[in-house]
Structure formats: structure tokens, C-alpha cells
Amino acid sequence: MLQSVTATNTQGSSLITLEFALARDVDQAAADVQAALSRAQRHLPTDMLLAPTYRKFNPADAPVVLIALSSRQLSLAKLDTFARGVLAPALSAIPGVGQVVLHGGQKYAVRIRIDPQILSARGLGLDGIEQAIRLANAQTPVGTLADAERRAGFRVPTQLEDATAFKNLIIVTSGGRPLRLGDVASVVDSVEDDQTGSWFDGDKALILAVHRDSASNAVAVTDHVRAMLPRFRHELGSEAFLTAVNDQSIAIREGVTDVLLTLAATSLLVVFVIFLFTGRLGITLVASITVPLSIAGTFVVMQGLGFSLNTITLLALTLSVGLVVDDAIVMLEGFQHHRDAGLSPLEAAMRGAREMGFTIISVTVSLIAAFIPVLFMGGLVGRIFHEFAVTVCVALAVSAFVSLTLTPALAGRLPAGAAAGRRFLQHVFEQTLSAYRVSLDWCLRFKPLVILLLIATVVATAVLARAIPKGFFPREDLGLLTVTTEARQDVSFEAMAELQGRVDLVLRQSPHVAHVVSSIGGSGTITTGTNQGRAFVELRPKHERAGLDMVLADLRRTLDGISGISSVVTPHQNMRGGRQGRSQYQFAVQGPDLDEIDRWSSRLADAMGRDPAFVGVVTDLRNTAPQVTLRVDRDKARLLGVGADQLRSTLNLGFSPRQVATIQRPSDIYPVIVEYARSKTGQSVDLDSIKIRSASGALVPLSTFANVERTTGLLSVNQIGLFPAVTVSFDLAAGVSLGEAVKRIEVIKTNEGLPPSVNATFTGTARTFQESAKTQGLLVLGAVLAVYVILGMLYESFAHPLTILAGLPAAGLGAILALSYAGMSLDLTGIIGILLLVGVVKKNAIMVIDVALTRLRDGVPPAEAVREAALRRFRPIVMTSLVAIAGALPLAFGYGASPEMRQPLGVSVLGGLIVSQVLTLYVTPVLFLYVHEAATRTSLIFSRYRLGSSARLRI
């Protein structure tokens, strides 16, 4: 399904972006696009230089690595030949490379700049010059020579090879004297596009941007690229330099390494907590073996599903470490309970397995149920977190299988004397249990107060959930920045290069910056205009510079001091949604009236610029570019025999550089370009010196039927769908969440009085955030309902699942309080943490209720049964809670290269676990009594109703 169509139209080119739904097969979509282009071909102008082409790409993907090619000895034209003929084809052939874009291309060309005044004085027309060049450089074969025995090709090499040869070309002979091309024009060895340039650390260079295919691995692609660089350096020799910069794989490797270290630290913490509570090496090893077995089993399933080992899946494994040992702890606690009662290890293991089997199944199945909504979640967010949910679910399933089979088998083989050992912290634990016994008895006596506490928790959670700032993804410090620049719309290429050089110098002088790659002009197949530029900035390692917020503030403040050019600094992010603008977030102002949307987009951008919550507010509106309009008197032109086609052809040849011939060499072909020489008086047009050939063959001065009018107009026109649009790009000040920014923009739209005829909607990452924000509540509610249904099926009850889920408000409250205390917004990683809590916090209640129900069936009164269950399960509850907290600690504190993505997840899980595990120790027993009493009364009412109905039937 086609989701959106956007177009950017500049002079001589158009770029149309088609965005398809994620479920759409991109290869089938490409075939449909090709068919549509073929159908549209007949409606396009016949004099187009290039036929329309298409390519598949992800608009949110930045190049995975940049290759800078520079030399102090070789010309850029020679470097360009090597880049196009050797580098680009070799890099494009690497598996996983989607596209290689050359920035600042300097392909050799012969440029012929004709002086219209000299041409007019000689009585020549521009069309005659073009024809002379074409005929002199013809490459048609002559024929063959043959006799009775032999045959040979007949070749006449008439091709002109360089500017010197073209300069001496005779274009006409007058009075026996030849007139050469150099007499009426400046003929130079130049480049195909002299309105583009690129620099590496201040030196002129060619930049090859390597983009990966959407299905490929960035690390693998950059590894292949770097592996080929030594061969390229050997071919270039010592005269040129080849440097890889802005390598995204560095941040990815560091992130993966950090997650692996976090995984190791989490595993050690979990084992340490188990050993503290048990004090027995054998039981510790039996419980801890669940971790490597669960991870190994998860790797097998991930391999089968085609998952890669990336930040998301490693994050899921790290969180799973604190969860997979829970089942083993529960199983071993049952084993230890019977060992303390005097049973042999084998008997204790068998009886403990029978008692704890249902509990482990209930905990695992209900925990997996919490991720069911994520597994079926659509859109970009669902695509990102699908692997996370699957990885967690597989790890939990493998853990449950190991705990139900291998754990009791190993426990039954422990030495018989192992039970006599002294546990560490036994005295402390007994005191804690005694304090819990006293506090639990108090809560059971004053049950209404506990219920009031539960209600207060629900209300506080609801209030704080609405108040906490909302975000999309946390901003990561990956050490890469993008700086987009823009000067006035009538700036020349030379002036823009000088301004871009100032920006480049400021960036290189910053103590935070390692390398700078900058460019202006076109790249690939679409030009961006000579008044726009871009710089890719590679920062120094974190230990050598300040934090990202300080770096951004410092660079923005310094760049704002450069007059004549505006700069927008945006940090590179792994998690982005949709197409990108000059800043990180965008919204589009759209409507049928171009003047109206121009006016309103400027008003909205000005209002946002005055708001301190926004930085880097810019628009893609370019409607003040100077334009020279030629007003033609059609009647005079017709009388003089000048047709519109001939007029446009001559002017296009002179003012829009056109290739009129080709120089063919073994490695490539090079253009010969004709244009008018630049006017010494700026943008003035000498109408008398420009002559158009009429139908009779005479040359008619342009001034006889036309005059010049100077105006301002559009430099580019952007569209979304069928209507013109202006995109407003913005970034956020430090401490401002995306949710707050969206609300502020809505307020600005209301205060400015945006009319109904103008539509302002978010695009890109901001639109993806809006879509995800609408489903966040439904996602959590869906997880709760899924867990409730599963628990209802397992316990064959409508009431007991409510008791089990009573701890969820406390978990939500703890998560939100922890995020607020840490100064974080509730973004998607925090929501995933809350979903995880939905499955985790009910574990305590399940362990208590299972024992309570068993004691009830034994005839024990409800209050005594639930009290005994809570005290008996206090140890495994505390152990599993501390293990889960230990598993979240490394994530919550965050360290390493880029902890920003995983830190909110750890903080939310840590806060939710601490608050919920304390409250559920008291809420669950009290609520169990109320639910049991209500269920008993309901059962009596239905029994009386059935008895009354039976009596009436007998009468």
C-alpha cells in the first residue's frame, strides 16, 4: 500500500519519493513503479536529457561510511576518473551495498564559454557554433578496405581530445581567413559540474557515501569496505590519500560491546544474589546454569528465525538474564523446603517439581502473554520491537523447560549433606521475615486501609501517566553529527564555497570534533541548489570531549556567529522514522494555494523560533530567488520568422550548460559543454548581443522582439500528494520531550489562527511518534487483558486473576516515578519496560495464591491460609525480586559508548520492581481475602437461586 508521495522540484530535475507500507514487498513495489514510469514516458518532454529512473532506498538511512579521496599532486579530475572507474563499481559490488553516491564529483569536461558580443560582431549564431562542434567531433565509422586476399578497417581519427584541440577548431572561413573557436569563446579543460564541491578536513576531496541495502548488516558492509581500502591505496600510490570517516559501525560495535559487558555484569550479579541467599555452591550452580542454557537455546531459535545479534536482541537477552533464573529459584525453593523437612535430595526434588510445576507454568505463560500485543503490533515501532518480544519470549520458554526438567534432576543429585550447610545472611533474613510477619498481621487486621492504599496507587499512576513528558526514542550520543547550511537564495557558487569554508573551519577548530566532511551543490541524480550545503562531523571519543548536549550547544552558538549563512546541527540517530529534513523533526504545511501556505509556514516557523523549546527551526521555502523573465512580443517574433522552439533552444544552449559533443576514451566518455560566458556585469542580459536564427536563416537580435523583467520567484517547489507543501524542520532544546513539543506546536497553530484551508501535519519521526502515542495505552491494556485471559484459563476463575494483577498499578507508579526522578521522558523503551513489568510483577501474587488455594482445599481458613502462603513464599519472592532488580541495575545506571537507548528501559523496570514488589507483599493477601469472600457469597447466592428454582419445579 502506498502511504505517501512527496516531490521536490528544482530547475531541471525532480525527485519523487514514494513511501510504502512496511507490509508491502519492496521488489513488487519497484516493479509497479517501473511500469508507471513507462506509462508516463509518453507524456514527458521529448528533449529531456535523461530518462526517468528509480532506486530503492530508506529515506531515514544515512551512509554507513564515507570514503574521502584527496591528493596534493593529482588533479581532482584524475581522482574522479579513479573514483568512478574503480572505487564506485568495486564498492557497489560488495554484498549489502545499496548505493554509492559521489559527492563533489569533478568529472573531466571541455567547457566552451562563448562571448555573445564577439559572436554577434562576427555575425554568427549560437546554433552554428553547436553544429560546427558536432560535425568536427563526429565518431561515425568510415568503412573498410578490401582486396581479393585481405580486409582492413578504414579509420579516420577526427576526435578532438582536449581544450587545446577544440580551441583551434575552425568554425567558419570568411574572406579566406579561418575563424577558430578560440576567437569567439574561452575553451578550457574543466569539469562536468562546476557548481559542486566537497572537502575533507578543509582540503578539496571527492567523497563517496556508501549506503547499505535495507536488509543488510551495517557492520558487515563496513568491514567489507575497509577490507578493500588497502588494495585501492596500493593502486593509487603515495600521491593520493584514501580515508574512511563517519563509520557508523564503530558506534554499533561499541554499543554491542557495551551490551555484552552489561550482559556479563548482569549474569554475575544474578549469580551473586543467589549465592548470598543460599550460601551453597551446589544450589547456586544448579540455579545459575539456567542462564547460559536459556541464552544458548535462544540463540538457536534466533538463528532459525533469521535474527541478527543487534542492540535490540542483546537488550532483550540482558533483561532476560534477571528473569530466566526465577523459575529455577522457585523450583529450588520447593526442593529446599522439603530438604529442610528431612527428605532425601531425590525425594525432595520430585515432590518440589510436582508442587512448583503449575506455578512455573503460570508465571511463564502469563509473562509471555504480556508480549502478545507487541508480537502483533504493526508499523515501524512494531517492526523494531518484534525481535525484542520474540527474543524475550523464547528465553522465558527455554528457561521454563530447563527449570521443569534439568533443574530438579540436578537438584536430586546434590550431596545429601548439602542441606546441613549454613546460609549466608540467615540471621538478617530471619529478622526481615519477622518484621514482615508483624506488618502482614497488621495489614490483615486493617484491610480497608490496604485497599485505600491500592486505590491511591491506581489514582496516582493515572495522574502521573498523563503528566510525565512523552517521547519517541531517547537521543543517543553516537559521535556523529550532520550540519546543514543555507545561504541567501541568490548566492553564487564561489560565494557559497567561501561561506561553507567558514563553517568548515569553525567545526574543525572545535575541541570536540575529530573530522569534518563538507559539500555543496548536487550529489547523485538530484541537485540541492548552490545555496545549500552539508557537513558530516565525526566527534572525538567520549572521554576526550564533553557530553552531547554541551557539544550541540557549543557548536550551535559558534556557528550562529557566522554571518551570511545559517547552520543547523543535528545528531545522528539509529532510531528514526520516515524521511529526514534539515533538523530532526518536521511538520508539513499544505494546501491548494501556494501563496497562502508560504505565508502560514513562515508565520508558524517564526512563532516556533520565539519559543525556547525549539532550536534549529527552518523551512524548505525558497520563494525569493532572483529571476530574470524574458517578455516576448509574439507578434513581432512571428513577423521576424522566429519560432518559440528556436528561441528556447538557443537560450537553453547558452544559459543552461548543454553537452554538444562527447570525448570517447577507453575508460569513460567525457562531455563537451557549451554555454555563454559569464557576464562581467553580474546578472545582466545583453539582448543586442544575443541573436536568434529566423526561419529565413537570418540572425535576429533578441532586443527587437523581447525585453527583460526582473522578479523574484521559487527556487524549488515541494509537494505532498497532489498539493504543494512547505516543510518546517525543528529540533528540541535540552530537556524538552517530543510529546511536549507536539503540544506546543498545536498551541501555536491555535494562537496563530491557522485557517481550515491550510493543513499542518507532522511527518517523519514526529508522525511516527504521534502514531505510536495513540497506541501506547492500547498496547498496555492489551497486555493486561492477554495476561488476565491466560490466568483465567489456568485458574479457571474470573476472580483470582484480578488479585494477581493488583500489583500492576504499583509497578506503573514505580516506573513513572523512577523515570521522572532520572529526568527521562516516557518513550517507547520505557513503555516496553512497563510491558515487561506487566508480566513480571504478578509472579509474587501467583506464588502466594498457589499455596493459599492449596491450603484452602486442605480445609484451612482463608485468613490463615493466605497468611501461611505469604510467609512461606517470602523467601523465593525476595530472591526473585532481588535477582530481577540485579538484572536491571546495569541497564539503569548506564555506561559505555551509547547507553541512552537502554537506560530508560532499565530505569522503568528497576523502579517498577522496587515499588510493586513491596506493595504486593501486603496488597495480595488482603485482596485475596476480599475476592474469596465475594466469590463465596456469589456462589451461595447462585446456589440458593438454583435450589429455589428446583423447589418451584417440584411443586
N, C-alpha and C positions, 0 to 999 in steps of 0.2 A: 504494500500500500504506500502511495506517495504521500508523505506528510507535509512537505513544504517545498516551494520553488522560490529561490531568490536569484536575482540577477544584478550584476554590476556592469554598467555600460560606460565605456570611455571612448575617446576618439580612436576609431579604427579597430576596436575589439570589444567583445562582450564575454563575460564569464557567467554562466548559468549553473547554479548549484541545485541539484535535486536531492532531497533528503528522504530516504525511505524508512519505513518502519523496520525495527530490528528483526522482526519475523520474516521479512522479505528476503529471498535469496538474491544476493547482490549480483551473481552472474546472470540470472534470469532478468533482473532489472537492467543490467548493462545491455543485454540483447534487445530489450524493448526500447532502450534509449537509442541504440544504433538504428533500429527500424524507424523510429520517429525522426531521426536526423535525415535519413534517406528520403522520407516523405516530404520533409521541409526543404530539401535541397532545391527543388524547382522554384520555390518562392523567394529564394535569396538572390541578391545581385549577381550578375554574370561576371563582373570584373573583380570579384573577391580574390585576394592573393592566395589565401589558404582556405581549404575546405574545412568545415566544422569537424572537430574531433572531440573525443570524450576520454576520461580516465576515471578509474575508481579510487576513491580516497576517503579518509576520515578527516573532516574539517577540524576536529579537535586535536589531531595528532601533529606534534611538532617534529622536526627532523631528529632522528636518533643520534646523529653525529654530523659534524661539519668538517669538511676537508679543505684546508686553506693551502693554496698553491701560489707561491710567490718566488721572486728572483730579483736580484740586483743587477744581473747581467743580461738575462734573456728578456726579450720584449713580451708584453702581455699577449700579443697576437700569437707568438710561438707557444706560449704556455696554454693559450686557448686551444690551439691545434692538438696539443697533447691531452688536454682535459677532455675534449670532445671525441678524439680518436682513440684514446687508450683508457683514460680513467673512467669516464662515464659508462662506456659499454661494459667494462670489466666489473664495475660496481653494480650495474643494473643486472648482471647475470648471477649475482650472489643470491642464493635461495633466501626468500623472505623479504628482499628489497622490492618495494612497490614502485618507487620513482627516485630518480636522481635529478635534482634541479640545479642548474648552473646560475649562480648569482654573479653579476658583474661581467658577463661574457664579453670578450674582446675579439671576436672572430674577424679575421683579416678581410678587408674590402678595399676596393678602389673607389674613392669618393670624388665625384666631379661636381664642383661648385661653380655654376655658370653665373657670370655677371650679366644681368638683363640689359644694362645700359650699353655695354660693349656689343652685346648680341643685337640690340636694336640699331646701333650705329652701323653695324655690318650688314644690316638688312636681312638678318636670319631669324628663323623661328625656332622655338624650343623643340618642336616636333621634328624639324630637320636634323637637329643635333642627335636626337634619340635614334632616328633612322640610320644616321651615319655610323653611330657606335654599334648598333645591332649588325649592320652589314659587314663592318670591318672585323667583327669578332665571331663571325659565323663558324659553326663547327660541323657543318654537314659534310659527309664523305664525298670525295671526288669520283672515285671509281676504281677500276683495275686495269692493269696492262697484261696482255697475254699474247703468246705466240703458240706455235704448234707443240712446244715442249714444256714451256714454263708459264707460270702465272704469278703476278705480283700485285700487291695493293698499291694504289696511286694516292699519295697523301700530300696535301699542301698545308703545312702548318702556318695558319694565319692568325692563331690566337695570340692576343696581346696579354702579357703575363703580369704587368705591374703598372704603377702610375706613370713611370717614365715612358713606357711604350704608348700608353693612352695619350700622354701629353703631346707626343709627336704625331698623333693621328691626324691626317689631312681630312678635313670635313668638307671643304669646298675649294675650288680653284677659281680665282677671279682675276682676269687680265693677265693670265699666265703665272700668277703668283699664288702659291698654296696658302690656305688659311688653316692653321693647325688648331687642334682642340685647346692646346695650352694658351693660344692667343685670346680666347674668349672665356676661359674658365681656369680655375685653380684645381689642378689634378694632384691628389695626394694619396699616399698609402695610408689608409685609415682603418677603421673597424666598422662592422655592420651596424652596430647600435652605439652611437657616440653619446647617448643620453642615459647611460647606465654606468655604474662603477661600484666597486667593493674594496674593502680594506681589512687587513688583519693586523691588529695592534699598531695601527697608524700607517702601515705600508700598503701600497696598492697590491691587490691579490685577486685571484679567482677563488670563489667559494663554491664548493659542491655540497649541497644539502642532501643527505641520504635519508629518505623516508622509508619506513618499513611497511610491509603489507599488513593489513588489519589482522590477519590470522597468524602472523609470525611473532617470534620472540625477539624483543629488542636486544637482549644480551647476546643472543646467538648472532644476530645481524652485525652488531658492532665488533664482535670477536672476529667474524669473517673479514670485515672491512680492515681492521687493524692488522690482521694476518697478511693482507695483500700489500700493505704500505711499504714494507722493506723492498719488495720487488719493484714497485714504482719508483722508490728513491734511487735504486740502483740504475734504472733506466734513465732517470733524469740527470744523474751525476751530481757533482758538487755545485753546479751552477744554479740549482733551484732548491727550494725548501718545501717539504710536504708535511703539514701539521694537522693532527686530529684535535679538534676542540669541541666544546659543548657536548661532550659524550654523556648521553643520558644513562648509559649502562653503569656508569660509576655510581650514581645515586642509587640505582636499582640494586647493584651489588652490595653497597654499604647498607641499604635497607634490609636486604635479605640476610646479610651477616648479622645485623643487629637483632633481627627477629630470631635467628638461630641461637644467638647468645642469650636472648630472653627466654627462649625455649629451654635451653640448658639450665639457666638460673632458676626458672620455674620448677623444673624437674627436681633440682637439688633441694629447693625449699620444701617441696611436697614430701620428699623422702625424709627430710629432717624433721618435719612436723610429725610424720607417722612414727619415726623413731623416738621422738620426745614422749609421745603418748604411750607407746608400747614398751619401750625400753628393751625390746627383744629383737636381735638382729634377724632371726628366722622369720618372724611375722612381718618385719619391715621389708625384707626381701620379697616375701610372698605378695605383699600388697603392691610393692613398687614395680614388680615385674609386669604389672598391668600396663604401665606407661609405654615401655618400648614395644610390647606386643600390640597394643592398640594403635600406636603410630605406624608400626610396620604393616599391620593389616590395612590401615587407612591408605598407606602408600600404594598397596597393591590395587585397591579399588580405584584410587585416583588415576593410576596408570591405565586401568581398563577403561575409565571414562574419558581419557584424553586430557585430564587436568595437568597443568604445569605447577611447578613449585614456585609460587609467586608470593607477593606480600599478603594478599587476601587469604590464600590457603595456609600459609605459615602462621598468620594471625589466628586462624581457626584452630590450628594444631596447638598453638601456645595456650589458648584458652581451654582447650580440651584437656590439657595435662591436669588441671585442677579438678576436672570433672570425672575423668575416666577411672581414677582411683577410688571414687566414692563407693562404687558398687563393691569393690574388693574390701574396703573398710567395713561396710555393712555386713558383708559375708563373714569376715574375720571376727567382727564383734560378736556375732552369733556363735561362732566357733569358740571364742574365748569365754563367753558366758557359760557354755556347757563344760568347758575345761575346768573353770573355776568351781563348777558343781561336782567335779570328780570324775567325769567321763574320760575315757581314753581319747587320744587325738583322732583316731579314725571314727569312733562313735560321735565325738563332738562335731567333726566335720560333716558327717552325714545328717545329723539332726539339725545343725545350723543351716545346711543347704536347704532342707525341707522347710524350715521356718522362714528363711530370708528370701527364698526364690521368688515368691509373689511380690514382695517389697521391691526387689531389684527390677523385676519386670515392670512394675507400676511406675517406678521412678524413671526408668529409661524410656519407656514408650511415651509417657506423658511429656518428657523433656524433648524427645524427637518431635512430638506433636506441635510443640511451640514454634517449630521452624517450618511447618507445613505452609503457612501463608507466604513465607519467603521463597520457598521452592516454586510456588506457582505465581510469583509476583512478576508482572510484565514491565516493560520499559527498560530504560538504561540502568536504573537502580537495581531492578530485579536481575538484569544480566550481570551486574558487578557482584552482587551478594549471593548469586545462585551457588557458585563454587564454595563460598563460605558455609552456607547452610548444609550443603551436601557433605562437606568435609567433617563438620561437627557431628552430623547425624551418623555418619559411617563410624567415626571414632567412638561414639557412645554405644553403637550397636556391637562393635567388636569388643569393647570393654565389658558390656553385659555378658556376652558369650564367654569371655575369658573368666569373669567372676563367677559364673554359674557352673563352669566346668573345671578349669585348671586350678583356680584358687582353692576350692575345697579339697581337691585332690592333693595339692601340695601341702595344705594345712594338715591333712590327715597323716602326712609323712614326717611331720615335725617330731623331734625327740620328745619322749614322754616327760622328761624333766624340764622341758622348756617352760611349762606353766608355773613353775615354782619361782621363777625369777622375779626380781623387784622392778616395778615400773618406775621410770623417771617421773618426777613431779607428782608422785602419788599423793603426797600429803597436801600439796596445793590443790590438786583436783578434788580430793575429799572435802576440803574446806569450801571450794566452789560449789560442789554438789550440795553440801549442807545449806549454803546460803540460798541456792536455787530452791531447795525443798521448802525453806521458810517462806520465801517470796511467792512460791507457787501456791502454798496453802492460803496465804493472804489473798491472792487473786481469786482462788476458788470460793472464798468467803464473801468477797466483794465483787461478784461477777458483773454487776451493772457498770461499775467504773471501768472495767476492762473493755466492755462493749462501747462505752463512751470514748475510750481511747482509740478503738478501732474506727469509730465514726469520724473522730477528729483527724485521724490519719488519712481517711478517704478524702475528706474535705480539703485538707492541706495539700494533698497530692494533686487534686483537681485545680486548685488555685495556682500552685506553683507551676504546673504544667502549662498553664496559659500565660504565665508571667515570664518564664525563662526565655531568653533570646533563642531563636531558631536559626539553624544554619544548614548548609548543604554538605560540604566536607570541610574538615579543618584545613587551614592553609599550611602547606608543607614548605620546609626550607630545603630545597633540593640543590641549592648552589647555582641555579641558572636563572637569569633574568632576560626579559625581552623589553627593549626600549624602542618605541615607535615615535617617529619625529614627523613634524609637518611645518612647512614654512608658508609664506603667503602664496596665493594661487598663481601669481604671475612671475614667480621666481624662475630664473634661468638655471640650467644645469650647473654651470660653473659656480653661480652664487650658492646654490643648494649644496654643492660639494664642499664649499668653504664652510657653510654653517654646520653641515654634518661632521666636518673635521673638528669643529669646536666641541661638539657633543662627544665625539670620539676621544678627544684629548682630556676632557673633564672626567670621563669614565675611566680612562687609563691611569689618571693621576689619583684616583680614589684608592685609599689603602685597603679597601675591601675587594678590589677587582683583580683578577688574575689575567684574563684575556678578553679582548673585545673584537668581535667581527661585525662590521657595519656595511650597509649597502644602500644605494639609492637607485631609482629607476626601475626598469622591468626585470622580471625573472620568469623563466618558464615561457608560458604562452600568453600571459596577460600582463599588461603594464599597469603600474600603480600611480604613474604620474611623477614628474621630476620634482614636485614639491613635497614628496613623501620619502621617508627613509626608515630604516630599521637597523637595530643593533642587537646582536646576541651577546650577552655578557656572561662570562664564566667567573664566579666568585672564588675567592680563596677558600681553603678548607676552614671549617667552623672554628677550629682552635686558633686561627690566625686573624679572625675578623669578629665584628660584633654580630648580634642577632639579626634576624631578617627584618624585623620592624625598624630597628635603628638604621640598618643599611638602606632600606627603602626611603626612610625619612631623610637621610643624609643626601642620597643621590637626587631625590626629588627637589630638595631645597637648592642644591648646587646647580642642577640643570635649569631650574626656573630662572636663574640669574643670567642665562644666555639669551640675549635679545635677538629677535628676528626668527626664532624657531621655538616651537612648543614640543615638549617631550613628555611621554607617558611611560612610566616604569611599571612593569607587571612581572611578578614572579612566576616562573614556570611551575605548573601543577600536573600531577599524574592523573587526578580525577577531575575531568571537565566534561561538560555536556554540550553537544551541538557546536555550531560554528563559532569562531572567535572574532572579536573586534580588536580595536586598539587597546582597550582595557579588558579586565577580566569578565565583566558582566555587561549585558546590553538589554535595551528595550527599543522597539521599533515604533515610530510614529508614522501612521499610514492613513491614506485617504485618497479620494479621486482627484482633489485639487492640489497640484504640486505647490503652488504659491502658499496655500493655507498650511500644508504640512511643513513647509520650510519655516514659516513664521512660528508655528507652535513648537516645533522641535527646538528652535533657538530659545524660545521662552522657557521651556522646560529645562533645557540644559543650563541656562543662566540661573534659574531658581535652584537647581541642584548644586551648581558651583558655589552658591552662597551658603549652602548647608554644610557645616563642618563634618558631617557624617560621610561625605563623599569626597573623593580625590580623583584626579585624572579624568574629569568629565569632558568628553569630546564628542563631536558628531562627525558623520561622514558627509555632511552637507558641504558642497563645493559649488556655490552659485554666484561667486563674484570674480570668476576668471575673466580677464580681459579678452574680448573677442573683436575681431575686425570683420565686419559684414560688407560684402560687395553687393551693392544695389544695381541691378542690371535693367537697363531700358530695353525691354524685349522687342519693341517695335524697331528701334534703331539697329539693334543687333540683327534682326531679321532682314532689314533693308541692306545691311552691310554683308550679309551672307554668312554670319557667324552663328552656328548652331550651339545648342546647350551642351551637346555631347563633346564637341570640340573645345568649348570653353572650359568645361570641368576637367577634361583630360589634360589640357595644357597647364591649368592651375594646379591640378593634383600632382603632375610631374615636377613642377617647380617648388611647390611649398610642402609637399609630403614626399620625403625621400623615396624614390622608386627604383627598384632594380631593373636595369635595362639590358644587362648582359651578364654572362657567367664566365668565370675563370675556372677551368677544369684542371685539377691536379690529381695525382694518384691517390692522395689521402682524403681529399674532400673537394667540394666545389665552393667558390667564393664569389660574392656578388660584386657587380659594378653598379654604383648608385649615382643617380643624377639628382641634383637639387639646385635651387637658386642660392647664390652666395648670400651670407647673412648681411642684412642692411647695416651700413655704418651709422645710420640714424635711428637705430632701435627697431621698433615695430612698424615703421612707416612703409607704405607700399607705393612705389613709383609707377603709376598707371601708364605714363607715357612710354616707359622703357619696356613694358610687357606687351607683346604683340601676339595676337591670335590669328591663325591662318583661316581665311574665309573659304567658302565653297569654290571661289574662283581661283584660289591659290595665292591671293594677295595677303599681306600681313597687315592686320588692322590693329592700331593702338587700342589698348583696353580703355583708355580715358575717353574715347569717342562715344562709348555707349554704357559706361558704368562709373559709379563713384563709390567712395569708401565711407562707411559709417562705423564709428567706434562705440561699442556697447560692452556690457558685462553679461555673462551667461554661465551656464552649467559646465563644469569641468567633467562631471560624471553624473549619471542617473542610476539610482538603485531602485530595485523593485522587489516586492514580496508578493508572490502570486501575480495577479493582474494589475495591481495598483502600485504607484510609486511610493517609496518609503524612505525615511531618514532614520538611521540607527544611532542612538545615543549610547555611548560606551562609558562605563564608570567603574571605579574601584572603591574599596571601602577603607575608611580611616581605621587606625588601630583600635581594637576593642569593639568595633561595630559589626554586628552579625548581619547576614544576608536577609534574614527574616525582618529585622528592624529596618533595613534599607528599603525593602519592598513596601513596608507600611509607610515609610516616609515619602516614597515616590507617589503612592496613592493619595496621600495628603496633599502633596504638591499639585497633582493633577486636579484635585478638587478646588484648592485655593486659587489656582490659575484660571479655573473655569473652562476646562477643556470641552469644546463643543462635541455633540454627538457625531458630527460628520468626520471627526478625526479620531482614529483608533490608536491607542498606545498600549502595546502588549509586550511582554518580556520574551526574549529569545535566548538561545544558547543555554548557558549554565543557569541563568536566572529562571528561564522557563522550566528547565528540568527540576529545579528546586521547588517551584510552585506546584508542579505535578506531583512530586514526591511528598510535599507537605500535606496535600489533600488526602493522601492515602496512609499517612503515618498513624493516625488514630485508628483507622480501619485495620491496619496491619496488627497493632497491638490487640485490638478487640478480637480479630480473627484468631490470633494465637491463644488468647484466653478461652475462646469458645472451643477451639480444637482440643485444648487440654481438658476442658470440662467434659466434652463428649467422650474422650478416651477414658477419663477417670470414671465417668458414669457407667460406661460399659464394663470396666474392670471391677468396680464395686457393686454393680447392679443397684445403684441408688442415685436419686436426684439430690439428696441432702449432703452426703459426705463429701462430694467434690467441692461444694461451697465452703465447707470447713477447710479443706486442703488449700483452696485458692485464697483464703482470707489474708494470707501474708503478702499478696501482690501489692496492695496499696502501700504497705511499708517499704517494699522493695523499690517501687516507683519514687516514693518520697526520698529514700536514701540516695537513689541515683541522681535525682534532680538537685538535692542539697549538695551532694559532692561535686557535681558539675558547676554549680553556682559558686561554691567556695573556691574551686580551682580557676574561676574566671572563664569557663568554657561555655559555649552555646550547646543547645541540644540539637546536634546534627545527626546525620544518618548513622554514623558509627555509634553514637550514644543510643539511638533507637535500637540498633542491633543488640547492644548491651542490655537494654531493658527486655527485649525479647528473650535473651538468654536467661535473664532473671526470672521470667515467667516460668521457665522450665526448671530452674534450679531451686527457688525458694520453697516450693511445695514439697521438696524432699523431706524436710523436717516433719511437716504435718503428716506425710504418708507413713513415716516410721512410727510416729506416735499412734496414729489411728489404727494401723495394722495390729499393734499389740492390744490397744484398747478394745477393738472388736473381738479379738481372740478371748480376752478376759471376760467380756460380756457374755460370750457364748458359754463360758465356763460357769456362769451364774454370779459373777462378781458385780456389785452395784456400780452404776455408771461413774459416779464421782471417784470411787476407789479405783475403778478400772483405768480411767484416764490419768489419774494421779500416778498410779503404778507404771503406766506406759511412758509417761513423760520422764519420770525418774530413771526408768530402765534404759530409755533411749537417749538420755542426756549425754553420755559419753560419745556414742557414734555421731550424734548431732554436732557436738562441739568439734570433734575430729574432722568430720567432713566439711564443716563451715570454715575451720582454720585452714584446711587444705585448699579449699576454693579461694579463700582470701589470699593465701600464699601464692596461688596461681595467678591472681590478678595484680599482685603488688608490682612485679617488674614492668607490667604494661602501664600501670597507673603512674608510676614515678617517671617513666620515660627517659631513655638515654640513648646515645648513639647518634647516627647521622641524621635520621629523619623520623623521630618518634611521634610527630604531630598526628599522624593518621591513626595510630593505635592507642594513643594516650587517652582520648575521651572514652574509648571502649573499656579500658582498664579502670578508669575513674568511676564510670557509671556502675560497673559490676562490683567494684570494691565498696562503694557507698551503699548500693542496694543490699549487698550481702550483710554488711555490718548492722544496718538498721533492721532489716527484715528478720535476720536470724535471732536477734534479741527479742523483738516483739512477738514473733510466732511461738516462742517458748511459753508465752503466757496466753496469747490470744487463742491458739489452737485448742488447749484443754477446755477453756471456758466456752468457746463457741461450740465445741463438740457436745458439751452438756446441753446447751440450748437446742442445738439441732436434734440431738437424740430425744429430748423431751418433746419437741414439736413433732417429730416423726412418730413417737409413741402415741401422742394424743390424736394425731391424724389417723393412725391405724385403728385406735379404739373407736373413733367416730365412724369410720368406714365399716368396722365390724358390727357396730350397733345398727348401722343402716342396713347391712346385709341380713342381720338377724330379724329386724323389723319387717323387711320385705318377705323373708321366708315365712314368718308368722301369718302375715296377711294372705299369702298364697295358700297356707294350710286351712285357714278359716274359709 
